[in-house]
Structure formats: C-alpha cells, structure tokens
C-alpha cells in the first residue's frame, strides 16, 4: 500500500474552529462546525482502518477535488488496484436510519444526504474522465459508514453500502485480491494528482469577522480550553493536561493569528494583545526575534 496523497485537515474546518474560540458564532455556524469535525473524524477513522487491514499493492489518494467537464466532484478516498479503481464516500452518521424509495431518513422522518447518490455521481464523472484519458479499468464505489452506533433499516443488499462491522473484512478482501500494479496504474495516479485542485474556495462559507471584535486570550492548542496554567517557561492545560513550553504555545498562537489575518503586520504589541496579555512583552519580543525576520528598528518594527 502506498499513500500518494495524505489527508489534511480542511482549511474551512480549521478556520471555523479558530473563529469559534474567539467569537460567539451563531447556532447554525456552530452546527456546521460540529458536522465538519465529525466528518473529518470519520475520515481519519477510515484511514486508520485502511492502514490496519490493507497490505496489498495499491495506491491511495485522499481528498481529491476534480473538475470534470465543468462539474466539480470531491472524493474522500480513491484506491487504485490491479483489479480496478475504487472510490469511497465516508460518513460518520450516528443513530438509526431507514431507506425509503432511495431516500435516507432518520426514524423521525428527517431526510439526510444519501452518500450513495454522491458515489454514483462521482462514478459517472470519473468514467467520463477515464474515457478522455483512454484508461480502461473497472470502476466501483461504496458509501462507508464508520460510526459504530449507526444502523440502517430496510437497506437493499444490492446497494453499495459498507457498514461499520463489515469494514475490516471488506478492506482485507481488497488486500487479498491486490496484485502487481503496472506502470499504467502509476501513470493514472500521477495524472489524477496533476488534476487535483487541492483546496476548494471556502471563504464565502465563513461569517464576517475583524480583529477588533475577536476575544484576546490564550487557548490550549489541543482542546481550546482557557483553563491555562502558566509558569515562566511552561504551559499546562487545566482541562486536558496538555503540557508544552511557553515559547511553543506562543508560536502556535502566532500561527493562528497569521492564519486568520494574513495581511496584518506581526508586531510585539499585537502578539501581546492577541495572547490576552498573559505572555509578557519582553518574552514576546524575544520569541519573535528568534523565529522571525525583523523589519525596521523603530517603533514601527514588525516581523515576517
């Protein structure tokens, strides 16, 4: 197994998580963030199971964003084997659901997105791409449910669903059938990587924000808690017990600031304020001088 494209944390998820720490997000944005968190956790769980149960020769590409004949498709995971190409749509749904005439419903009757529709849509577009690339192979897909609490009533055995309890054997079966890959398979993988758009524009999905309305504070980089215990050299989270040096915490907080405000100049005063005044000006200045390039020698000094 060779992972040609690792799974990265979505930028939209990171952005909303940071905003949630320093703004009072509206309920719908908080719910959106929660869904993104759970979706990413599900994809990471799927990756872990692939690592545990797939050992045969195959190429794996995660989080592909392709534009095919003017249509954009996003693929959670793609597996290239000698027997064919398999795409996976991963869902971290929990609770009880039922199928009715191709619709996926909660037991209370609320309709949710049926991942099988996403799979079929992506298969249609991928087939078009493979024809353009003149690459012949069997192309299949599956909707994978990873949450152990998930249960689906009235599922059709013919539907390409993989349920939590089936996943290990399903992946082992792929591994056992995997045989030697040809140079054409590697060519296909490289071609897909070339076509991958990597990041979809997401800024329109963010709420409006500015520096002045942000909460100035120190958050734990692991759990986001404000329950921080500081000494002259170290930081310890009072909630998750994460321990790090004060310098490391300051650098992480600076990185968050630069992610949210890439156009703002990095100064001692602004970092001191951004940390809620909990790391002294002198210490902040020392950290900036050690890790960034100083610009200017006056009160207008900033760092890059």
HUNORCOR-V348412 format. One record per pair of residues at least 4 apart in sequence whose ideal C-beta (glycine too) atoms are under 6 Angstrom apart, sorted by the first residue. I is the first residue (numbers start at 1). J is the second residue. Records with the same first field share a line. If there is no record, write none. Layout:
I=J  J
This chain:
1=54  58
2=59
3=60
4=59  61  189
5=61  62
7=47  62  63
9=13  14
12=202
13=36  40
15=206
16=33
18=256  260
19=23
20=25  33
21=219  224
22=214  215
23=209
25=29  30
29=207
38=92
39=92
42=90  92  146
43=76  90
45=146
46=90  146
49=53  167
50=54
53=168  171  172
54=171  175
55=175
56=175  178
57=178  181
58=79  81  178
59=80  189
60=79
61=78
62=77
64=75  78  196
65=74  197  200
66=73  195
67=72
68=125  128  129
69=128
71=125
73=122  125
75=87  122
76=88  89  90
77=88
78=87
79=86
80=85  185  189
81=178
82=179  181
83=177
84=137  138
85=137  139
86=140
87=122  141
88=142  144
89=115  118  119  143
90=144
91=115  145
92=146  147
93=150
94=147  149  150
96=107  151
97=104  106  152
98=105  153  154
99=154  155
100=105
103=111
104=112  114
105=109  111
106=110
115=143
116=143
119=141  143
122=126
123=141
126=139
127=139
130=135
135=188
142=160  162
143=161
144=162
145=150  163  164
146=164
148=164
162=166  167  170
166=170
181=185
216=273  274  276
217=226  276
218=228  275  276  278
219=224
220=224  225  237  242
221=252
222=240  242
223=239  240
225=237  239
227=238  239
229=236  238
230=235
233=246
234=245  246
235=244  246  249
236=243
237=242
244=248  249
247=287
250=279  287
253=275
254=271
257=261  274
265=302
266=302  303
267=302
268=281  284  285
270=274
271=284
272=281  284
275=279
279=283  284
288=292  303
292=303
293=304
294=303
295=302
296=300  301
